[in-house]
Amino acid sequence: MTLDSDVFDVVVLGTGLAQSIAAAALAKAGRTVLHLDPNEYYGGEQASLTLDELATWVSERASANSSSTSRYVASQRITYTHASATPLTPALQADRRRYALSLFPSLMPSRGALIDTLIHSDVAKYIEFKLLNGVHIAFGSSFERVPGSKEDVFKDKSISLPEKRKLMKALLFAGGEFEDDPLLAGREGEPVLSFLKSAFGLSDKLAQAIAYALAFADVDEPALPALRRARGYLRSMGRYGPSPFLVGQYGGAGEVAQGFCRACAVFGGTYILGSEGAPSDIVVGDVGEKGGAGEGAGVSLRIDAHPSPIRAKHLLAPPGFLQEPGVTRTTAHLIAIATCQPAVLRKRADESESESAVEPDDDTAVLVFPPGDGPLVRALVMGAGTGSCPPGQWVVYLSATTSGEPDPKALLAPYLARITDAVFVAAYLQHSPEPEPESEGPASEEVGAPASEAEEVSGVAAGAESTDAAPVVTLRPYAGTHTLTEGVEHEAREGARAFRALCADAFFPHEDDDDDDDDDDE
């Protein structure tokens, strides 16, 4: 294809969630947007892939040799290593297009930046969600559902009455304004597990349930950030049902990214995917809107789809397109397909139907394996009801932060074996840059309002007109350890931050601020 113009207000590289949110908002604000992705699919590092696409993705990153000179391909082989996948059986091969397998398995808090952005952008109409059925924690050979509300606590027959009282005190504390509470004073940096046991007299088992499966804390994480995260999740309960989390259909984050790309196209954005959209010869300098010298700072680049250089006032991209990524944190990932129902979705043999916390139609769950002889491991189970796989099958995602470069499959396979038997397994290591200091837990971006004058983005005041903003705005990848529960929130905030670096207009302006929040609280 050949473009109608060489000149755009903004060129966006990659169709990851943050880029797609920013692109849609910029297009709605009247900016001309060219959105490029060297992949054949939408979503970038948050993509949802079919089974054959995942096999290809693994193969490309497992290959040590490549004729490609693309900076993006080179950075991908630094970010993802030790990738492997089992061969596709004939049955899997026949159904390969019926899977939606996420490179960014994640949950969406019912209150937060992403849900607000979806509502106010009207992109929610393109996306389907369902409630997460439950969060469980592994104790020995059993998987126990974690109570998160008063009703859950008092229905749980495995907890004694004195323990229930202590647990309720801990939950009420975590859901409140505890920053100035004397109980926490001077103990903000104490490991959250130790704090819960000493402050509320909780047993080790209950303290682990709150720390690892309600606050999703890391090993030895300080009390303050863990409690803030727990508060955000507790306050998300009840908005759409008894769970604080929503599960995205058809792979989750990748489908959401594609929804924002669709919105960008509706507002006039131009898309080129695949090798024809792979950028090269990126130059930042005095290129001008018409290519003449001295016309102002900007960016130029080349793509195979167009014979002449593309010029833009601004380039918006994650670091992988611009520089070699830094590596400081390693996470092992495993994606499995099972034809046997995962144990976490089955009632225990000693339970009746009325006693079981697992409903017959449950097909989603989070399972946390507390640290012991091995690392802290988190698992997400997705059934056919999420659009992730054909009926009678389940997708299981496992992840663990590691040190060194272990074999990810060998590390996580024992945990998978405790959940189910698999007919397909893919595994890889993901290397991330140093995370920034913890924020105060889940926080909602104020959607629909211009940015504060004090907010800074890449050294440029957020909300500045695009002619005054830096030519290149770099999107920061999520680098924390809570991708499962915080990853999409980070992407939503980054998308808003990037938009405000280039545009003084309101972020997805809307006439009616009433998104039923008041009704949801009733």
Order of alpha helices (4+ residues) and beta strands (2+ residues): beta-alpha-beta-beta-alpha-alpha-beta-alpha-beta-beta-alpha-beta-beta-beta-alpha-alpha-alpha-alpha-alpha-beta-alpha-beta-beta-beta-beta-beta-beta-beta-beta-alpha-beta-beta-beta-beta-alpha-alpha
